[in-house]
């Protein structure tokens, strides 16, 4: 099978980190990058497949306010303790895809 060459540009620090990780994995940089990209694509495909029905439902709704059911009346929430507030913020950070150092897991800082 014929190979195709793809050129990328990146910061020197990123390049060095990739070289180090490839070396630790016992791989050439090209093979390491192909492996990383293939893994990311498989993860993205799996996520898209998992949420395909939800995405289709959202598309059908068209995000039109008149197509959404009315929200039920809610009682006002009690005030949170400081600990509860911190736990809620931490949970929301995880939902948003950020770790405790405010970096997205799997992404360069």
N, C-alpha and C positions, 0 to 999 in steps of 0.2 A: 504494500500500500504506500502510495506517495505521501510524503510529509509536507505540511504547509508551515511556513514560518510566519509568526506573528511578532511584531516588535512592540514593546511597551516602554513607557518612560516612567520613572519613579525617582523619588528622592534617594540620595546615597544611603541614608540611614535605613530606609525601607529595604533597599537592595542588600545591604549587609545583613539585616535580620533574616531576610529570606535565604541568603546563602548559608547562614549559621543553622537555620532550621532544617534546610535541605541536607546539610552535612550531618547533623545529628540523626536524621532519618535514614542516612546512608543512600541518599538519592542525588542525582544531578539536579541542578536548579530547574531545568526545563521539565523534567519528570515530576519534580515536587510541585511546580506551578500547575501542571496539567492535572495532577492528582487533586490538588486543592480546589481548582475550578470545577472539576468533575464532581467532587463531593458537594460543593456549594450548589451546583445545578440540580443534583439529585435531591438535595434538601428543599430547594425552591419548588421543584416539580411536585414533591410530596405534599408540601404546604398548599400549593395551588389546588391539587387534587382533593385534599382534605376539606378545603373551604369552597370548592366549586359550587356546591348547592347554595351556600350563603351568598356568594358573589352573584349567582343567578337571581336569587331572591331580591337582593339589593338593586340589581339592574332592572328587574321587573317593576320594583316600587318606584324607580326613577327619582328617589329622594324627594318626591313631591309631598309637602306637608299635608295636603288634603287626602293623600292616600295612606297616611299612617293613622293607627288607632289613637284615640285620645288617651293621654296618660291618666291613670287613676289619681285621685286626690291623695296626697301624702301628708302625714302628720310631720310637724317640724322635728328634725333630729335633735337628740339631746347633745349637749356640748361634749366634745371628746376630751379625754385627758391628754396630757402631753405625750404619754407613752402610746396611746391609741393613735394620735395624730402622726407620730413618727413611724409607727407600724403601717399605717395607711399610706404614707408617702413612700415608704420602702416598697410596698406592694405595687403601687402605681408605677414606680421606677422600673420594677421588673416587667410589668405589663408593657411599658414603653420600650423595653429592651435595653435598659441601662443597668450596669452593675454598680457597686458601691463607690467606685472611683469615677462614676459618671461617664463610663465608656460602654459602647455597645459590644457585647461579647462577640468575639470572632472578627472584630474590626480593628484596624490599626488606630492607635491614639492620635 
